Amino acid sequence: MKKTVVLGASPKPIRYSYSAVEQLTSKGHEAVPIGIKDGAIAGIDIIKGTPTVDDVHTITLYLGPKRQPPYYDYIFGLQPKRIIFNPGTENPELIQLVKERGIEVEVGCTLVMLSIGNY
């Protein structure tokens, strides 16, 4: 199973990031929701700020490109093996930086990947 940081997690059930945390946990993955608002998803508290998280396999982004630059150092500090750019989060600058560091890039939808079994 893949420990996954959900960056841009929202406590609102209508948000895709909320569904991603639910689906990840239901499929047996450890989800770490990180966001800017208090709340919980699937019984997991949303963490604010830039917490230390060990053994991260995947970061799935739910932050638009304009909100990503302050997180660049944090993202790379987590040393993920893969970063998923969900629809609306595609950022050529960050994608290039990710590739330069040898991290796998996926431009796709976490929810679709989970539903078809290629997560």
TAMO-V396238 format. One record per helix or strand of 2 or more residues. SS is the DSSP state (H for helix, E for strand). FROM is the first residue (numbers start at 1). TO is the last residue. If there is no record, write none. Layout:
BEGIN
SS_FROM_TO, SS_FROM_TO
END
This chain:
BEGIN
E_4_7, H_16_26, E_31_35, E_40_41, E_44_45, E_47_48, E_58_61, H_65_77, E_82_85, H_92_100, E_104_107, H_110_116
END
